[in-house]
Amino acid sequence: MADLRTRRRLEAAGLAVVLAIAAVLRLWRLDDNGFGTEYYAAGVRSMLQGGWLFFYNAFDPAGFISLDKPPVAFWIQTGLASLLGFTGWTIHLPQALAGVASVALLHRLVRRPFGVAAGLTAALLLAVTPIAVAIDRSNNADSWLVFFLLLATVLASRGRGLSFVLAMVLLGIAFNVKMLAALVCGPALVAGYLAAAPFDWRRHLFWLSSGAAALIVVGLSWATAFDLTPRDHRPYAGSSTGNSMLELIVAHNGLERFVRPEPPPRAQTRTPPPAPRYEAYEDIPAGALRLAHPMLAGQFAWALPLALLGAVLAWRRRRASVVLWGTWALAYGIVYSAAGGIFHLYYLATLAPPLAALAAIGGIELWRRGSRYLALGLALTALWQVYLVGMTLGWDATWIGFPAVGLLAAAAVLWREKRPPALIGGVALLVLPVAWAASAIFSPGNLTLPSASLPRWLGLDDGRGPILSRNYRALTDDPRLRTFLLEHRGKARFLVATPDALLAAPIIVRTGEPAMAFGGFLGNDPVMSVEAFAKRVENGDVRFVVLGTARRSRGFETWVRAHGVPVDPALWRSLPAEPHRSIVLYDLKPPR
């Protein structure tokens, strides 16, 4: 009994250390990220101003247009901000806490079938996975997606019918975090339930049908309520062409992730000089080996050889767990390998839990089989990590030295001795992923599109282009511009109108006043016609318009330039001018 208490205390201490590591990586210098993705932060600032705005996931305080994601993650951020106040830290804190909670959930999921050591190892690997750290330090929704998927996995893996239905309810909530991105995990939950449950097809059919019904009801409840509301009584559905949240699920947050629309060809009279790369998406071709690209694999797959060995070696002993984690990893891996449309590195956060679980299982299974098996696993992992760091930092990088020497030395000792010096290899295995994870703290890059990149932290070119590798302050984030607008707004309902939400967001975040993004997120949503906008101006709803360098809003710029007067920049601009980026403020006050 005393030995059992001692083991439990040691396990509790070990878990506390792992959770502390996870918390430090996610909370340290979190204030440095400001408001992160200001588009989402503007939505939270708006939703704090009323229940109607809260329910409809409004982007702006006037309820002109909605965010282009489901509301659950932003409801959570709004709830915490209402308690602690609206700051950059309070809207980032929920995701950091969700990340730490996900580490604890993974520990429980792996510990039950594979033991204490495997559970702690899986939790530690997830805690230091670079992309998990990066996304948990942002105000994007993916941290909550992973949390709800893991919570659903806890229930589905019990192999009980009612627990499976509740897992589908949680999957429906996850759907209202990130839409179709959540459903990719559905096959893993079904496979985990079937593998853990006693064989009985009639009962399976009943519970699977019940689970599907629960998923449909919970998953589509909010979008259906949104679309059934008369259009004049709710915001426009952001990033849709037909003002429909159900369309948003299928199109922008569905098909557009797989097929990137090609720009129309332009007539060329001569070969133009090479243009600078300003990629907004990851420029890594879709294909079977896409996720093996060092930039992508470096986000989540530092222990990939151990994960593959875990899936193979644990198959006979713990088939249900291997089926669950293997199906999860395979489903998302196939989707991300085929996604030729909108694709960002932070999507890979959904691959972090299954890879961490399988790698921990692999390490324990190798340990059980003897020192030579563990030596082989460590050596393979060492070579894989050397490949990743060599391809990203260069083959002369000193970072290759310690992990490679440590892992290979541990493997050599294991090969010769019966006593496994696993601590040496384990510590060496963590050096590079921790370094990549720390880059998200000290060099976060583009805060809207979180990623980890040690080359970026070291000041090297990581090959992703300037948009993805650095953070840009919006030109409308100008205190003098805000002061000018507040002083000269008059009785206009909107403080300013802009072609896209990226220009409107900083003004909403810092003033809490309505700003009209008449072209939606990127400026190409058919939210309103030029004639309808002119009517708004005539009614006194809009006086000032900010135009940027983009030309996406279908004639709005032409109308504004024809009917407005440019305001002298000396009256409102305090930020220095930048090459390739500029804004102009127009006054549309009708003549008396």
C-alpha positions as CSV (number, residue, x, y, z in Angstrom):
1,M,0.0,0.0,0.0
2,A,2.8,2.4,0.8
3,D,4.5,1.6,-2.5
4,L,1.2,2.4,-4.3
5,R,0.8,5.7,-2.5
6,T,4.4,6.6,-3.4
7,R,3.9,5.7,-7.1
8,R,0.7,7.9,-7.1
9,R,2.6,10.8,-5.6
10,L,5.4,10.4,-8.1
11,E,2.9,10.3,-11.0
12,A,1.0,13.4,-9.6
13,A,4.4,15.2,-9.3
14,G,5.4,14.2,-12.8
15,L,2.1,15.4,-14.3
16,A,2.3,18.6,-12.3
17,V,5.8,19.2,-13.9
18,V,4.5,18.5,-17.4
19,L,1.5,20.8,-16.9
20,A,3.8,23.5,-15.6
21,I,6.0,23.2,-18.7
22,A,2.9,23.4,-20.9
23,A,1.7,26.5,-19.0
24,V,5.1,28.3,-19.1
25,L,5.4,27.8,-22.9
26,R,1.8,29.1,-23.4
27,L,1.7,31.9,-20.9
28,W,5.2,33.4,-20.8
29,R,5.3,36.8,-22.5
30,L,1.7,36.3,-23.8
31,D,1.2,40.0,-23.5
32,D,3.7,40.5,-26.3
33,N,1.1,39.2,-28.8
34,G,-1.1,42.2,-28.3
35,F,-4.6,41.5,-29.8
36,G,-3.3,38.8,-32.0
37,T,-5.7,38.3,-34.9
38,E,-7.4,41.6,-34.7
39,Y,-10.3,40.5,-36.9
40,Y,-11.3,38.0,-34.1
41,A,-10.5,40.5,-31.4
42,A,-12.8,43.0,-33.0
43,G,-15.6,40.4,-32.9
44,V,-15.0,39.9,-29.2
45,R,-15.1,43.6,-28.5
46,S,-18.3,43.9,-30.5
47,M,-20.0,40.8,-28.8
48,L,-19.3,42.4,-25.4
49,Q,-21.8,45.1,-26.2
50,G,-25.0,43.1,-26.3
51,G,-26.7,39.7,-26.4
52,W,-27.9,40.1,-30.0
53,L,-24.3,40.8,-31.2
54,F,-23.1,37.9,-29.0
55,F,-25.5,35.3,-30.4
56,Y,-24.9,36.2,-34.1
57,N,-21.1,36.3,-33.7
58,A,-20.9,39.9,-35.0
59,F,-17.7,41.4,-36.3
60,D,-18.7,45.0,-35.6
61,P,-20.7,46.7,-32.9
62,A,-23.4,47.7,-35.4
63,G,-24.0,44.1,-36.4
64,F,-23.3,44.9,-40.0
65,I,-21.4,41.6,-40.8
66,S,-20.5,38.5,-38.8
67,L,-17.2,36.7,-38.3
68,D,-16.5,34.0,-40.9
69,K,-16.1,31.3,-38.2
70,P,-18.6,29.6,-35.9
71,P,-19.0,31.3,-32.5
72,V,-18.1,28.9,-29.7
73,A,-14.4,29.8,-29.3
74,F,-15.3,33.5,-29.5
75,W,-18.1,33.1,-27.0
76,I,-15.6,31.7,-24.6
77,Q,-13.2,34.6,-25.2
78,T,-16.1,37.1,-24.7
79,G,-17.2,35.4,-21.5
80,L,-13.7,35.7,-20.0
81,A,-13.3,39.3,-21.2
82,S,-16.6,40.2,-19.6
83,L,-15.1,39.0,-16.3
84,L,-11.6,40.2,-16.5
85,G,-11.9,43.1,-18.9
86,F,-11.1,43.4,-22.6
87,T,-7.4,43.2,-23.2
88,G,-5.1,41.3,-25.5
89,W,-4.1,39.0,-22.6
90,T,-7.7,38.1,-21.6
91,I,-8.7,37.1,-25.1
92,H,-5.5,35.0,-25.4
93,L,-5.8,33.4,-22.0
94,P,-8.6,30.9,-22.8
95,Q,-6.6,29.3,-25.6
96,A,-3.6,28.9,-23.4
97,L,-5.7,27.3,-20.7
98,A,-7.3,25.0,-23.4
99,G,-3.9,24.0,-24.5
100,V,-2.8,23.0,-21.0
101,A,-6.1,21.2,-20.5
102,S,-5.5,19.3,-23.7
103,V,-2.2,18.1,-22.4
104,A,-4.0,16.8,-19.3
105,L,-6.6,15.0,-21.4
106,L,-4.0,13.3,-23.5
107,H,-2.2,12.1,-20.4
108,R,-5.4,10.4,-19.3
109,L,-6.2,8.9,-22.7
110,V,-2.8,7.3,-23.0
111,R,-2.2,6.4,-19.4
112,R,-5.3,4.2,-19.1
113,P,-4.3,1.6,-21.7
114,F,-0.5,2.0,-21.7
115,G,0.5,3.0,-18.1
116,V,1.9,6.0,-16.2
117,A,5.1,6.4,-18.2
118,A,3.4,6.4,-21.6
119,G,0.8,8.9,-20.3
120,L,3.4,11.3,-19.0
121,T,5.5,11.0,-22.1
122,A,2.5,11.7,-24.4
123,A,1.6,14.7,-22.3
124,L,5.1,16.0,-22.4
125,L,5.4,15.6,-26.2
126,L,2.2,17.5,-26.7
127,A,3.2,20.2,-24.3
128,V,6.3,21.0,-26.3
129,T,5.0,20.4,-29.8
130,P,5.9,23.6,-31.6
131,I,2.6,24.2,-33.5
132,A,0.6,23.4,-30.4
133,V,2.5,26.1,-28.5
134,A,2.1,28.6,-31.3
135,I,-1.7,28.1,-31.7
136,D,-2.3,28.1,-28.0
137,R,-0.6,31.5,-27.8
138,S,-3.0,33.0,-30.3
139,N,-6.7,34.0,-30.3
140,N,-7.5,31.6,-33.2
141,A,-10.1,28.9,-32.6
142,D,-7.9,25.8,-33.2
143,S,-6.9,25.4,-29.5
144,W,-10.6,24.9,-28.6
145,L,-11.1,22.6,-31.6
146,V,-8.3,20.3,-30.3
147,F,-9.7,20.5,-26.7
148,F,-13.2,19.4,-27.7
149,L,-11.9,16.7,-30.0
150,L,-9.8,15.2,-27.1
151,L,-12.8,15.5,-24.8
152,A,-14.9,13.6,-27.3
153,T,-12.2,11.0,-27.6
154,V,-12.3,10.4,-23.8
155,L,-16.0,9.5,-24.2
156,A,-15.8,7.5,-27.5
157,S,-12.9,5.4,-26.3
158,R,-15.0,4.0,-23.4
159,G,-16.9,1.7,-25.9
160,R,-20.3,2.5,-24.5
161,G,-23.2,3.6,-26.5
162,L,-24.4,6.5,-24.5
163,S,-20.8,7.8,-24.1
164,F,-20.5,7.6,-27.9
165,V,-23.6,9.8,-28.3
166,L,-22.2,12.3,-25.9
167,A,-18.9,12.2,-27.8
168,M,-20.9,13.1,-30.9
169,V,-22.5,16.0,-29.0
170,L,-19.0,17.2,-28.3
171,L,-18.0,16.8,-31.9
172,G,-21.0,18.9,-32.8
173,I,-19.7,21.6,-30.4
174,A,-16.3,21.3,-32.1
175,F,-18.1,21.8,-35.4
176,N,-19.3,25.1,-34.0
177,V,-15.7,25.9,-33.3
178,K,-14.1,25.2,-36.8
179,M,-16.9,23.7,-38.9
180,L,-15.7,20.9,-41.3
181,A,-12.3,20.8,-39.7
182,A,-13.9,19.1,-36.8
183,L,-15.6,16.4,-38.8
184,V,-12.3,15.0,-40.1
185,C,-11.9,13.5,-36.6
186,G,-15.3,11.8,-36.8
187,P,-13.9,8.5,-38.4
188,A,-11.4,8.2,-35.5
189,L,-14.1,8.6,-32.9
190,V,-16.3,6.0,-34.6
191,A,-13.3,3.6,-35.1
192,G,-12.3,4.1,-31.4
193,Y,-15.8,3.3,-30.2
194,L,-16.2,0.2,-32.4
195,A,-12.8,-1.1,-31.4
196,A,-13.5,-0.7,-27.7
197,A,-17.1,-1.9,-27.7
198,P,-18.2,-5.6,-27.5
199,F,-19.2,-6.8,-31.0
200,D,-22.9,-6.4,-31.5
201,W,-24.0,-4.9,-34.8
202,R,-27.6,-4.2,-33.8
203,R,-26.5,-2.2,-30.8
204,H,-23.8,-0.6,-32.9
205,L,-26.3,0.5,-35.5
206,F,-28.6,2.0,-32.9
207,W,-25.9,3.9,-31.2
208,L,-24.2,5.0,-34.4
209,S,-27.5,6.3,-35.7
210,S,-28.2,8.1,-32.4
211,G,-24.7,9.6,-32.5
212,A,-25.2,10.8,-36.0
213,A,-28.5,12.4,-35.1
214,A,-26.9,14.1,-32.1
215,L,-24.0,15.4,-34.3
216,I,-26.4,16.8,-36.9
217,V,-28.7,18.5,-34.4
218,V,-25.9,20.1,-32.3
219,G,-23.6,20.8,-35.2
220,L,-26.1,22.6,-37.4
221,S,-28.2,24.2,-34.7
222,W,-26.5,27.6,-34.7
223,A,-26.0,27.9,-38.4
224,T,-29.6,27.0,-39.0
225,A,-30.8,29.5,-36.5
226,F,-28.6,32.1,-38.1
227,D,-30.0,31.4,-41.6
228,L,-33.6,31.2,-40.5
229,T,-33.4,34.7,-39.0
230,P,-34.6,37.3,-41.5
231,R,-31.7,38.9,-43.2
232,D,-32.7,42.4,-42.1
233,H,-32.6,41.3,-38.5
234,R,-29.1,39.8,-38.3
235,P,-25.5,40.5,-39.6
236,Y,-24.5,39.5,-43.1
237,A,-22.8,36.1,-43.1
238,G,-19.1,37.0,-43.5
239,S,-17.1,35.4,-46.3
240,S,-20.2,34.0,-48.0
241,T,-21.6,35.1,-51.4
242,G,-25.2,34.3,-50.6
243,N,-25.5,35.7,-47.0
244,S,-25.8,32.1,-45.7
245,M,-24.0,30.4,-42.8
246,L,-24.8,27.0,-44.3
247,E,-23.1,28.1,-47.6
248,L,-20.1,29.3,-45.5
249,I,-19.7,25.7,-44.2
250,V,-19.6,24.2,-47.6
251,A,-17.8,26.9,-49.6
252,H,-15.3,29.1,-47.8
253,N,-14.7,26.8,-44.9
254,G,-15.0,23.7,-47.1
255,L,-14.3,23.5,-50.8
256,E,-12.0,26.5,-50.8
257,R,-9.6,24.7,-48.5
258,F,-9.0,22.2,-51.3
259,V,-9.2,24.3,-54.5
260,R,-7.5,27.6,-54.7
261,P,-9.1,29.8,-57.4
262,E,-6.6,30.8,-60.1
263,P,-6.4,34.5,-60.9
264,P,-7.5,35.4,-64.4
265,P,-4.7,35.5,-67.0
266,R,-3.3,38.8,-68.0
267,A,-2.1,39.8,-71.4
268,Q,1.7,40.2,-71.4
269,T,3.6,42.0,-74.1
270,R,6.9,41.2,-72.6
271,T,8.3,39.0,-69.8
272,P,8.1,40.9,-66.6
273,P,10.9,41.0,-64.0
274,P,10.5,38.5,-61.1
275,A,8.1,39.9,-58.5
276,P,8.7,39.7,-54.8
277,R,7.0,36.7,-53.1
278,Y,4.1,37.8,-51.0
279,E,2.5,34.4,-50.3
280,A,-0.6,34.5,-48.0
281,Y,-0.8,30.7,-48.0
282,E,1.8,28.0,-47.5
283,D,3.4,27.5,-50.9
284,I,4.1,23.8,-50.5
285,P,2.5,21.7,-53.3
286,A,-0.2,19.2,-52.3
287,G,0.7,15.6,-52.5
288,A,1.4,12.4,-50.7
289,L,4.8,13.6,-49.2
290,R,3.6,17.1,-48.4
291,L,3.6,16.7,-44.6
292,A,7.2,15.4,-44.8
293,H,8.4,18.8,-46.0
294,P,10.7,20.1,-43.2
295,M,8.8,23.3,-42.7
296,L,5.6,21.4,-42.1
297,A,7.1,18.4,-40.3
298,G,9.0,20.7,-38.0
299,Q,5.7,21.9,-36.6
300,F,4.4,18.6,-35.2
301,A,6.5,15.5,-36.2
302,W,9.8,15.6,-34.4
303,A,9.1,12.1,-33.0
304,L,7.6,10.6,-36.2
305,P,9.8,7.5,-36.2
306,L,8.6,6.6,-32.7
307,A,5.0,7.3,-33.7
308,L,5.2,4.9,-36.6
309,L,6.9,2.2,-34.5
310,G,4.2,2.7,-31.8
311,A,1.4,2.1,-34.3
312,V,3.0,-1.1,-35.5
313,L,4.3,-2.5,-32.2
314,A,1.2,-1.9,-30.1
315,W,-1.3,-3.2,-32.7
316,R,-1.7,-6.6,-31.1
317,R,-1.6,-5.6,-27.5
318,R,-3.8,-2.4,-27.6
319,R,-5.6,-2.5,-30.9
320,A,-8.4,-0.1,-29.9
321,S,-6.0,2.7,-29.0
322,V,-3.9,2.2,-32.1
323,V,-7.0,2.3,-34.3
324,L,-8.2,5.5,-32.6
325,W,-4.9,7.4,-32.8
326,G,-3.9,6.0,-36.2
327,T,-7.3,6.9,-37.8
328,W,-7.1,10.4,-36.3
329,A,-3.6,10.9,-37.7
330,L,-4.4,9.3,-41.0
331,A,-7.6,11.3,-41.6
332,Y,-6.1,14.7,-41.0
333,G,-2.9,13.7,-42.8
334,I,-4.9,12.8,-45.9
335,V,-6.9,16.0,-45.8
336,Y,-3.9,18.3,-45.3
337,S,-1.9,16.4,-48.0
338,A,-4.7,17.0,-50.5
339,A,-5.7,20.5,-49.5
340,G,-4.6,22.6,-52.5
341,G,-6.6,25.7,-51.5
342,I,-6.4,27.8,-48.3
343,F,-3.8,26.0,-46.1
344,H,-1.9,27.4,-43.1
345,L,0.7,25.8,-40.8
346,Y,-1.5,26.2,-37.7
347,Y,-4.0,23.7,-39.1
348,L,-1.4,21.1,-38.2
349,A,-2.2,21.5,-34.5
350,T,-4.9,18.9,-35.0
351,L,-2.1,16.4,-35.8
352,A,-0.2,17.1,-32.6
353,P,-2.3,14.8,-30.2
354,P,-2.2,11.6,-32.2
355,L,1.5,12.0,-33.1
356,A,2.3,12.6,-29.4
357,A,0.2,9.7,-28.3
358,L,1.7,7.2,-30.9
359,A,5.3,8.4,-30.2
360,A,4.8,7.8,-26.5
361,I,3.3,4.4,-27.2
362,G,6.2,3.6,-29.5
363,G,8.8,4.5,-26.8
364,I,7.1,2.3,-24.2
365,E,6.7,-0.6,-26.6
366,L,10.4,-0.4,-27.6
367,W,11.3,-0.3,-23.9
368,R,9.3,-3.4,-23.2
369,R,11.1,-5.3,-26.0
370,G,14.6,-4.6,-24.8
371,S,17.5,-2.2,-25.0
372,R,18.4,-3.0,-28.7
373,Y,14.9,-2.1,-29.9
374,L,14.9,1.1,-27.9
375,A,18.4,1.9,-29.3
376,L,17.1,1.4,-32.9
377,G,14.1,3.7,-32.2
378,L,16.3,6.4,-30.7
379,A,18.8,6.2,-33.6
380,L,16.0,6.5,-36.2
381,T,14.5,9.5,-34.4
382,A,18.0,11.1,-34.2
383,L,18.5,10.8,-37.9
384,W,15.0,12.2,-38.6
385,Q,15.6,15.2,-36.4
386,V,19.0,15.8,-38.0
387,Y,17.3,15.8,-41.4
388,L,14.7,18.3,-40.3
389,V,17.2,20.7,-38.7
390,G,19.7,20.3,-41.5
391,M,17.0,21.1,-44.2
392,T,15.7,24.2,-42.3
393,L,18.9,25.7,-40.7
394,G,21.5,24.3,-43.0
395,W,23.8,21.4,-42.6
396,D,26.5,23.4,-40.9
397,A,24.2,24.5,-38.1
398,T,25.6,23.9,-34.6
399,W,22.0,23.0,-33.5
400,I,22.5,19.6,-35.1
401,G,25.4,18.7,-32.8
402,F,24.0,18.1,-29.3
403,P,20.7,16.3,-30.2
404,A,22.5,14.1,-32.7
405,V,25.4,13.2,-30.5
406,G,23.1,12.7,-27.4
407,L,20.7,10.5,-29.2
408,L,23.3,8.4,-31.0
409,A,25.4,8.1,-27.9
410,A,22.3,6.9,-25.9
411,A,21.6,4.5,-28.7
412,A,25.1,3.1,-28.7
413,V,25.0,2.6,-24.9
414,L,21.6,0.9,-25.1
415,W,23.0,-1.4,-27.8
416,R,25.8,-2.6,-25.6
417,E,24.3,-2.5,-22.1
418,K,21.3,-4.1,-20.6
419,R,20.6,-1.1,-18.4
420,P,18.8,1.5,-20.6
421,P,20.1,5.0,-20.2
422,A,16.8,6.3,-21.6
423,L,17.0,9.7,-19.8
424,I,19.9,10.8,-22.1
425,G,18.0,10.0,-25.2
426,G,14.7,11.4,-23.9
427,V,16.3,14.8,-23.0
428,A,18.1,14.9,-26.4
429,L,14.9,14.1,-28.2
430,L,13.3,17.2,-26.7
431,V,16.0,19.8,-27.5
432,L,15.0,20.6,-31.0
433,P,11.2,20.6,-30.6
434,V,11.6,22.9,-27.5
435,A,13.8,25.2,-29.5
436,W,11.2,25.4,-32.2
437,A,8.4,25.9,-29.6
438,A,10.3,28.7,-28.0
439,S,10.5,30.5,-31.3
440,A,6.7,31.1,-31.0
441,I,7.5,33.0,-27.8
442,F,10.4,35.1,-28.8
443,S,9.8,35.4,-32.6
444,P,6.1,34.7,-33.2
445,G,6.0,36.1,-36.8
446,N,2.6,36.7,-38.3
447,L,0.3,36.8,-35.3
448,T,-2.8,36.1,-37.5
449,L,-1.2,32.9,-38.9
450,P,0.7,31.4,-36.0
451,S,3.6,29.1,-36.6
452,A,6.9,28.0,-35.1
453,S,10.2,28.7,-36.8
454,L,13.6,28.5,-35.3
455,P,15.2,29.9,-38.5
456,R,12.9,33.0,-38.1
457,W,14.0,33.4,-34.5
458,L,17.7,33.2,-35.6
459,G,17.1,35.8,-38.2
460,L,17.4,33.4,-41.1
461,D,15.1,33.2,-44.2
462,D,12.7,30.3,-43.7
463,G,11.5,30.5,-47.3
464,R,7.9,31.5,-46.5
465,G,8.0,35.0,-47.7
466,P,7.5,38.3,-45.7
467,I,3.8,38.0,-45.1
468,L,3.9,34.7,-43.3
469,S,7.2,35.3,-41.5
470,R,6.6,38.7,-39.9
471,N,3.8,40.7,-38.3
472,Y,2.4,43.8,-40.0
473,R,0.7,46.5,-38.1
474,A,-2.4,47.7,-39.9
475,L,-2.1,51.2,-41.2
476,T,-5.5,52.0,-39.6
477,D,-4.0,51.2,-36.2
478,D,-3.0,54.8,-35.9
479,P,-3.9,56.7,-32.7
480,R,-4.1,60.0,-34.5
481,L,-6.5,58.6,-37.1
482,R,-8.7,57.3,-34.3
483,T,-8.7,60.7,-32.6
484,F,-9.5,62.5,-35.8
485,L,-12.4,60.2,-36.6
486,L,-13.9,60.5,-33.1
487,E,-13.7,64.3,-33.2
488,H,-15.1,64.8,-36.7
489,R,-17.6,61.9,-36.9
490,G,-20.6,64.0,-36.1
491,K,-23.8,62.0,-36.0
492,A,-22.7,59.3,-38.4
493,R,-23.5,55.8,-37.1
494,F,-20.3,54.3,-38.4
495,L,-17.0,55.8,-37.3
496,V,-15.5,54.9,-40.6
497,A,-16.1,52.6,-43.6
498,T,-13.4,50.4,-45.1
499,P,-13.2,48.0,-48.1
500,D,-12.3,45.0,-45.8
501,A,-12.4,43.9,-42.2
502,L,-8.6,44.0,-41.9
503,L,-8.7,47.8,-42.1
504,A,-11.7,48.1,-39.9
505,A,-10.6,45.7,-37.1
506,P,-8.0,47.8,-35.3
507,I,-10.4,50.7,-35.1
508,I,-13.1,48.5,-33.5
509,V,-10.7,46.9,-31.2
510,R,-9.4,50.2,-29.8
511,T,-12.5,52.3,-29.8
512,G,-15.4,49.9,-29.5
513,E,-17.2,52.0,-32.1
514,P,-18.9,50.6,-35.3
515,A,-16.8,50.5,-38.4
516,M,-18.3,49.2,-41.6
517,A,-16.3,46.6,-43.6
518,F,-18.4,46.9,-46.8
519,G,-16.5,44.2,-48.6
520,G,-16.2,41.7,-45.8
521,F,-13.0,40.0,-44.6
522,L,-10.8,40.5,-47.7
523,G,-13.0,43.0,-49.6
524,N,-14.6,40.6,-52.1
525,D,-17.9,39.8,-50.3
526,P,-21.1,41.1,-52.0
527,V,-22.4,42.5,-48.7
528,M,-24.0,45.5,-50.3
529,S,-24.2,47.3,-53.7
530,V,-22.6,50.6,-54.5
531,E,-26.2,52.1,-54.6
532,A,-27.0,50.8,-51.2
533,F,-23.7,52.3,-49.8
534,A,-24.6,55.6,-51.4
535,K,-28.0,55.5,-49.7
536,R,-26.2,54.9,-46.4
537,V,-24.0,58.0,-47.0
538,E,-27.1,60.1,-48.0
539,N,-28.8,59.0,-44.7
540,G,-25.8,60.2,-42.7
541,D,-24.7,56.7,-41.6
542,V,-21.3,57.0,-43.1
543,R,-19.0,60.1,-43.4
544,F,-15.4,58.9,-43.6
545,V,-14.0,56.1,-45.8
546,V,-10.5,54.7,-45.6
547,L,-9.2,53.1,-48.9
548,G,-6.1,51.0,-49.1
549,T,-4.0,49.6,-52.0
550,A,-6.3,46.6,-52.6
551,R,-8.8,46.8,-55.5
552,R,-11.4,44.2,-54.7
553,S,-14.6,46.0,-53.8
554,R,-16.3,46.2,-57.2
555,G,-16.6,49.9,-57.9
556,F,-16.7,51.2,-54.4
557,E,-13.4,52.9,-54.7
558,T,-14.5,54.7,-57.9
559,W,-17.6,56.0,-56.2
560,V,-15.8,57.1,-53.1
561,R,-13.2,59.0,-55.1
562,A,-15.9,60.6,-57.2
563,H,-18.0,61.8,-54.3
564,G,-15.4,62.2,-51.5
565,V,-12.6,64.6,-50.7
566,P,-9.2,63.3,-49.6
567,V,-8.4,64.5,-46.1
568,D,-4.9,66.0,-45.6
569,P,-2.7,63.3,-44.1
570,A,-1.1,65.9,-41.9
571,L,-4.4,66.1,-40.0
572,W,-4.7,62.4,-39.2
573,R,-1.6,60.3,-39.9
574,S,1.1,59.6,-37.4
575,L,2.5,56.3,-38.6
576,P,5.4,56.5,-41.1
577,A,4.7,55.6,-44.7
578,E,5.6,52.1,-45.9
579,P,6.5,50.9,-49.4
580,H,3.8,48.9,-51.2
581,R,1.2,49.9,-48.5
582,S,-0.8,53.1,-48.1
583,I,-4.2,54.3,-47.1
584,V,-6.2,57.4,-48.0
585,L,-8.9,58.9,-45.8
586,Y,-11.9,60.4,-47.7
587,D,-14.6,62.7,-46.4
588,L,-18.1,62.0,-47.9
589,K,-20.0,64.6,-45.9
590,P,-22.8,65.7,-48.2
591,P,-22.9,69.4,-49.2
592,R,-25.3,71.6,-47.4
